[in-house]
């Protein structure tokens, strides 16, 4: 009897232990299930990381620092969207337009004059490129500079000289050829040299070039460096030639470089915008992405100004300026909602 009683007690204890284990496992599974649901909810709350590249241009001009400023401002103000926005140094507008077409870039800075011909498939463009404007930015202030000692005082005097006309493949000929033609000269009248802006400064300094074209937002880093290295002369554009260019193309217009912008420049210098810097994208870029990017950049324009003066162009009057390239629907939607789209 005693033996049977012991066996019965042990059996009861075993059943209790099994019950406890079963309850523990059940609770553990329930906890694990809840933890799994929490992880899934967290995964839903955090969007998948999206990488957004902005094409700029070689270091030395205004495109790269402005593009970097835009990337930093948009990236830091879209953390909830999990965007990683970066600026990429490229050869410039032509490369940017081609890479937008292949999807290598989401956005890019471009010269409006080059974009104008690209969407029409004119000039050296073999086909039409379906790019769209997102935002018109700072004017591309065109300057032909030469050492004061060169004796060159007009564009006509460039004949027979060595002249820097921008980086190879950058597409400067799209606006320089019309400018030169309006002054009665062509590329065949002088020796064109391809070089970056910073490279042009060195060529002017050692006498390898008699003059150089510089363009970009004010101030242009390479012009600052050139003016600090030697006394410069800013070659003026002919007034009659400017009127012709303004009538023939939507991207040319008059502009002044304020006095004191560059070392030795004591008076305002009347020159031309030879195609505004503008932010572009592909026609096929997602409308929601372009809308949010445009909204973020516009509403945080003051933060861009802190990084580069070109950010001052992010204002209601300038961003919607027509330069001959149609705007992307996503950008248009934001401007229409904001009440700044022209009626």
C-alpha positions in Angstrom: 0.0 0.0 0.0 2.8 2.4 1.0 4.5 1.7 -2.4 1.3 2.4 -4.3 0.8 5.7 -2.4 4.3 6.9 -3.2 3.8 6.0 -6.9 0.5 7.9 -6.9 2.1 11.0 -5.4 4.9 10.9 -7.8 2.4 10.6 -10.7 0.5 13.6 -9.4 3.7 15.6 -9.2 4.6 14.7 -12.7 1.3 15.8 -14.0 1.6 19.2 -12.2 5.1 19.6 -13.7 3.8 18.8 -17.2 0.9 21.3 -16.7 3.3 24.0 -15.6 5.6 23.3 -18.6 2.7 23.4 -21.0 1.5 26.7 -19.6 5.1 28.1 -19.8 5.5 27.0 -23.4 2.1 28.5 -24.2 3.0 31.8 -22.6 6.4 31.8 -24.2 4.8 31.2 -27.6 2.4 34.0 -26.9 5.2 36.4 -26.0 7.2 35.3 -29.0 4.1 36.0 -31.2 3.7 39.4 -29.7 7.4 40.2 -30.2 7.1 39.1 -33.8 4.1 41.3 -34.3 6.0 44.2 -32.7 9.0 43.6 -35.1 6.6 43.5 -38.1 4.9 46.7 -37.0 8.4 48.4 -36.6 9.4 47.2 -40.0 6.2 48.7 -41.5 6.9 52.0 -39.6 10.4 52.5 -41.1 10.3 52.9 -44.9 12.9 51.0 -46.9 16.1 53.0 -47.4 16.1 55.0 -50.6 19.3 56.2 -52.2 18.9 59.4 -54.2 21.9 60.8 -56.2 22.2 64.3 -57.5 24.5 64.8 -60.5 26.5 68.1 -60.3 29.8 69.0 -62.2 33.6 69.1 -61.7 34.9 70.7 -58.5 35.7 74.4 -59.1 32.4 75.7 -60.4 29.2 76.4 -58.5 27.4 73.2 -59.4 29.2 70.9 -57.0 28.9 73.1 -53.8 25.3 73.9 -54.6 24.4 70.3 -55.3 26.1 69.3 -52.0 24.1 71.9 -50.2 20.8 70.6 -51.7 21.7 67.0 -50.8 22.5 67.9 -47.2 19.4 70.0 -46.7 16.9 67.5 -48.3 18.6 64.5 -46.7 18.5 66.1 -43.2 14.8 67.0 -43.6 13.5 63.7 -44.8 14.8 61.4 -42.1 11.3 60.0 -41.6 11.3 58.8 -45.2 14.7 57.1 -44.8 16.3 58.9 -47.8 20.0 59.0 -48.3 20.7 61.9 -50.6 24.2 62.5 -52.0 25.7 64.9 -54.5 28.0 63.3 -57.1 30.7 65.1 -59.0 30.3 64.5 -62.8 31.5 66.1 -66.0 28.5 68.4 -66.0 25.2 68.9 -67.7 25.6 66.6 -70.8 26.7 63.6 -68.7 23.9 64.4 -66.2 21.2 64.4 -68.8 22.4 61.0 -70.3 22.6 59.4 -66.8 19.1 60.6 -65.9 17.9 58.7 -69.0 19.6 55.5 -67.9 18.4 55.8 -64.3 21.9 56.3 -62.8 20.8 59.6 -61.3 17.5 60.6 -59.8 18.1 64.4 -60.0 20.8 66.6 -61.5 21.9 70.2 -61.9 22.1 71.4 -65.4 22.6 74.5 -67.5 19.2 75.5 -68.9 20.7 76.3 -72.3 22.0 72.8 -72.7 18.7 71.3 -71.5 16.9 73.5 -74.0 18.6 71.8 -76.9 18.6 68.3 -75.4 14.8 68.1 -75.1 14.5 69.2 -78.7 17.2 66.9 -80.0 19.0 69.8 -81.6 22.7 70.6 -81.9 24.9 67.6 -81.2 22.0 65.8 -79.4 21.2 62.8 -81.7 17.7 62.4 -80.1 15.3 64.2 -77.9 15.9 63.6 -74.2 12.8 63.5 -72.0 14.0 65.6 -69.1 11.9 67.8 -66.9 12.6 70.9 -64.8 12.1 70.6 -61.0 13.3 74.1 -59.9 15.0 77.0 -61.6 17.9 78.0 -59.5 20.7 80.6 -59.6 21.6 82.3 -62.9 24.7 81.0 -64.7 26.6 84.3 -64.8 28.9 84.2 -67.9 32.3 85.8 -67.7 35.2 86.0 -70.1 38.2 86.9 -68.1 41.7 87.7 -69.1 44.8 89.1 -67.3 44.9 92.9 -67.4 48.3 92.7 -69.1 46.9 90.7 -72.1 45.5 93.8 -73.8 42.4 92.0 -74.8 39.4 94.2 -74.3 36.7 92.8 -76.6 35.5 89.3 -77.6 36.6 90.1 -81.2 40.1 90.4 -79.9 40.1 86.7 -79.0 40.9 85.9 -82.6 44.1 84.0 -82.9 44.4 83.5 -79.2 44.3 80.4 -76.9 41.0 80.5 -75.0 39.6 78.1 -72.4 36.1 77.1 -73.2 35.2 74.8 -70.4 35.7 71.1 -69.6 35.5 68.6 -72.5 32.1 67.1 -72.7 30.4 69.7 -70.5 28.4 71.1 -73.4 29.4 74.8 -73.0 29.4 75.2 -76.8 25.6 75.1 -76.7 25.5 78.6 -75.2 29.0 79.8 -76.2 28.6 79.3 -79.9 25.5 81.6 -80.0 27.2 84.1 -77.9 30.3 84.2 -80.1 28.2 84.2 -83.3 26.3 87.3 -82.0 29.8 88.9 -81.7 30.9 87.8 -85.2 33.3 85.1 -84.2 33.4 81.3 -84.2 35.4 78.6 -82.5 37.5 78.4 -85.7 38.8 82.0 -85.1 40.8 81.0 -82.0 42.3 77.9 -80.4 39.8 76.4 -78.0 41.2 74.7 -74.9 39.2 72.3 -72.8 39.8 72.5 -69.1 38.0 72.7 -65.8 37.5 76.1 -64.2 40.3 75.5 -61.7 42.6 74.2 -64.5 41.8 77.4 -66.4 43.1 79.5 -63.5 46.5 77.8 -63.8 46.5 78.2 -67.6 45.9 81.9 -67.2 48.5 82.2 -64.5 51.3 80.6 -66.5 50.4 82.3 -69.8 49.2 79.1 -71.5 45.9 80.7 -72.2 45.1 84.3 -73.0 41.5 84.2 -71.8 39.0 81.9 -70.2 35.2 81.5 -70.0 33.9 81.2 -66.5 30.3 80.6 -65.6 28.2 79.8 -62.5 26.4 81.3 -59.6 27.9 84.3 -57.9 30.5 84.1 -56.6 32.2 81.4 -58.7 35.1 79.8 -56.7 37.5 79.7 -59.7 37.0 83.4 -60.5 37.7 84.2 -56.8 41.0 82.3 -57.1 41.9 83.8 -60.4 41.3 87.4 -59.2 43.3 86.7 -56.1 46.3 85.4 -58.2 46.5 88.3 -60.7 44.7 91.5 -61.8 41.9 90.5 -64.2 39.9 92.2 -66.9 36.3 91.2 -67.4 35.6 91.3 -71.2 32.2 92.9 -71.8 29.5 91.6 -74.1 28.4 93.9 -76.8 25.0 95.5 -76.1 23.6 94.9 -79.6 24.7 91.2 -79.4 22.9 90.8 -76.1 19.6 92.1 -77.4 19.8 89.6 -80.3 20.5 86.7 -77.9 17.6 87.8 -75.6 15.2 87.8 -78.5 16.3 84.5 -79.9 16.6 82.3 -76.8 14.5 82.1 -73.5 17.5 81.2 -71.4 19.6 84.4 -72.0 19.0 87.6 -70.1 20.8 90.5 -68.6 22.4 90.4 -65.1 24.9 92.4 -63.1 27.8 91.2 -61.0 27.7 93.4 -57.9 30.7 95.6 -57.2 33.3 94.0 -54.9 32.2 90.4 -55.8 35.8 89.7 -56.9 39.1 91.2 -55.9 39.9 94.3 -57.9 36.3 94.6 -59.3 35.3 98.1 -58.0 32.3 98.6 -60.2 29.2 96.6 -61.0 29.8 94.5 -64.2 26.9 94.1 -66.7 26.9 90.7 -68.2 24.5 87.9 -69.1 22.9 84.9 -67.6 23.9 82.2 -70.2 21.5 79.6 -69.0 20.3 79.3 -65.4 21.4 76.5 -63.2 18.3 74.4 -62.8 17.4 71.2 -61.1 16.1 68.5 -63.5 14.9 64.9 -63.5 13.7 62.4 -65.9 10.1 62.6 -67.2 9.5 59.1 -65.8 10.6 59.9 -62.2 7.9 59.0 -59.7 5.6 62.0 -59.2 5.3 61.6 -55.5 9.1 61.5 -55.1 9.5 64.7 -57.1 6.7 66.4 -55.2 8.2 65.6 -51.8 11.8 66.5 -53.0 10.6 69.9 -54.4 8.5 70.6 -51.3 11.4 69.8 -48.9 13.9 71.9 -50.9 11.7 74.9 -51.3 10.5 75.0 -47.7 14.1 74.7 -46.4 15.6 77.2 -48.9 17.1 79.3 -46.0 19.2 76.3 -45.0 20.6 76.1 -48.5 21.6 79.8 -48.3 23.6 79.1 -45.2 25.7 76.7 -47.2 25.9 78.6 -50.5 24.7 82.0 -51.7 23.0 80.4 -54.7 20.3 79.3 -52.3 18.8 82.9 -52.5 17.4 81.9 -55.9 15.0 79.5 -54.1 12.2 82.1 -54.0 8.6 82.2 -55.2 9.5 84.4 -58.2 12.6 82.5 -59.5 11.9 78.8 -59.0 9.1 78.6 -61.5 10.9 80.7 -64.1 10.5 79.3 -67.6 13.8 78.6 -69.3 12.4 76.4 -72.1 12.3 73.1 -70.3 8.8 71.8 -69.3 8.3 71.2 -65.5 7.8 67.8 -64.0 4.2 67.2 -62.8 5.3 66.5 -59.3 7.1 69.9 -59.1 4.1 71.6 -60.7 1.7 70.1 -58.2 3.7 71.6 -55.3 4.0 75.0 -56.9 0.2 75.0 -57.7 -0.7 74.1 -54.1 1.7 76.8 -52.8 0.0 79.4 -55.1 3.3 80.4 -56.8 2.6 78.7 -60.2 2.0 81.3 -62.9 -1.6 81.5 -64.0 
